[in-house]
Amino acid sequence: MTGAFMKHFAWLTLCLAILSGCATTGDPVSSNEAIRASAYRAPEAPEITIFTMVNNRSGSGGHSAMLVSGSERVIFDPAGSFKHSTVPERGDVLYGVSPSVELGYKSAHARDTYHVVSQKFVVTPAQAEIALQLVENNGSVSGSFCTNATSSILRQVPGFEDVGVTFFPINLMNQLASKPGVITDKYYENDAGDVSDGAVALTF
């Protein structure tokens, strides 16, 4: 093997190791009726929030996702593993994202080994609707492509064109940390963590 090939192989191996936190568990398809019935529109200003799951020990990133709040509030959870019987899903988009569902989503990912960084941007209604259309039209994402999909979609939203496409959650998080208007929050829990239904209690 040539030196160039070996370097390329080593880089791919490293990528797969770092990105192993994004793992798809199937592609649920909720009915139109369930999606319409669950629709939630926030009374606050439109927003786009990027979630990054960060390893408490190493500081490496495990997953990226995007909350969009416009005419309705959804979470684009590419190749994500969050599942709950009260939260319809189609094409990696979680619908009916009330504050309770958002908290349940973060709680499902936060644990003794990971915390969740939220980077919120208040946007215009037009920006939010573009983002909403983009995540709904994107479709399901392959495992390990969560940050690639999130960054690719975000850079298509006016005002975020300078975001570089990346496979690495921490890279995306660091890019957004320097953008004007970012509101950053960190969510911690000290338990084993579980993203399955029943382990996530949602109140309405």
N, C-alpha and C positions, 0 to 999 in steps of 0.2 A: 504494500500500500504506500502511496506517496504521502509526503508530509502534509500537503494541502488537504488530501482526503481525510487523513487522521484528525486534523484540526477541525474539519467540518463535521466529522462523525462525533468528536468529543463535544462540540457545541450543541449538536442535536440532542445528545444524551443528557447534557446539562439542562437544556430546555425542558425535556420531558420530565426530568426529576423535579424541577422547580414548579412545573405546571400541573403536577399530579393532583393538586388540590381541586382542580376543576374536573369533575367527572360526571358525565350524564348518567341518568338512571331511567331512561325511557322518555317517551314523548307523549304526555297526556294531551288529549284534545277535548276540551270542554265544549258543551253545546252553546249555540248562540244565545239561547234562552238563559242559561246559567251565567254567561258573561254579562248580558244585559241586566239581569236581576242583581248582580253583585256590584254594578258600576258605582264608584264613589268619586265625588268631586269635592275637593278641599275648598273651604272658604278662604284660605290664605292665598297669597300671590302665587302665580305659577312658579315652578321650580324644577331644576334638574339636580339630582344628588347622585354622586358616585360612591358606592360602597366598596371598601377594600378590606379583605380579611387578612390580618397581619399576625404572623407567628410571634407569640410572646417571648420565645426563647431566642430565635435566630433573627427576627425582624424581617424575614422573607414574606412574600405575599402568597396567599393560597387561592384567592378568588376575587373577581371583580363583577359588579352588577350595577345597574342604573335604575334609579327611581325617576319617573317622569310624572309631574303633576300639572295637568292642563285641563282640558274638558273632562278628563277623568284621570284617576291616579293609578298608575301601574308600576310594577317592577319588572325590568328586563333582567332575567336571571339566566344568562347564557350557560348552557351545560351545567346548570345548577341542580342541586339535590333537594331543595325545599319543596315539601309536599304537605298540603293540608286539605282536608275534605271540604272546608268552607271557602277555599280560595281557588277559583277557576283558573285554568292555565291553558294556553295555546301557543305553540311556537316559542317556548321559553319566556312568554310574557305572563306574569301573575296579575290577575285582575282584582278589583275591589280592595285596593290597598288603602284602607283607613289607617289612622294612627295606630290602632291596635294591631293590625296586620303588619305594619312596618316594624313595630316593636317586637312582634312575634318572629319576624324574619331575622332581625338582628340577634334576638335572644337564641334562636336556633343555631346561629353560627358562632356566637361568642361562647367561650368555654375556658377552661384552665390553660389551654394551649394557644388560643387565638382571641384577638379582640377585633372589633369592627370600627373602621375609620369611615366617617361620613363626611363628604365634601359637598356642601350644598351651594347652589347658585340660584339666586332669584332671577328669573328670566321673563321675557315678554310672553303674552299669550301665543304670538306667532311662533316664537322659538319652541315653546312647549309643544305646540301642535305638530311642528316639523319632527321633533324628537319622537313624539308618540307615533306618528305615521311610520317613521323609520324602524322603530323597534317592532311594530306590528307586522311590517312587511318583510322583516329580515328572515323570519323562520327560525327553526331550531339550529343550535350551534353544536358542532362536534366537540367532544371532550378535549380539554386543554386549550381551547380557543376562546375562553371567556373574555380575557382582556383584549385580545385581538379584535373580537366582535364589538366590545364596548367602546374601545378607542376609535375603531373605524366608523361607528355610527356617530359618536360624539363630534368628530371633526367635520361631519356633514351639516351640523347645526350652525347657523350663522352666529358668529361670536366665538366659536370654538375651532375655527379652521386651523389654528396654529397647533392643535393637539397632534402629536406624532403617533402614528399607529405602532403598537407594541404588543408583545406577548407577555410582558412582565407587569404584574399588578403594582409593584412598588414604583416602577418607572412611571406609570400613568399617574399614580398618586402624587409623586414628586412634581410631575409636570403641572398638575392642577393646583398644587400648593402655592405656586407663584402667580396664579392668575388673580387679577383684581376681583374683589367681591366675594371670594370664597369664604364660607362659614364652615369651620371644621369642628367635628365632635368625635369623641372616642367612647365606644361602649364596651364595657368589660363585664364578664361573669366568671364565677369560679366553680364551674361544674364540668361534667363530662361532655355536655353538649349533645344535641340531637336535632336533626332536621326533619324527623318523621312526624306524621299526624299523631295526635295523642300526647306526644312529648312536648308539643307547643300549645300552650293554653291561650286561646284568643278570646277576648271579651269584646262585646259590641254594645 
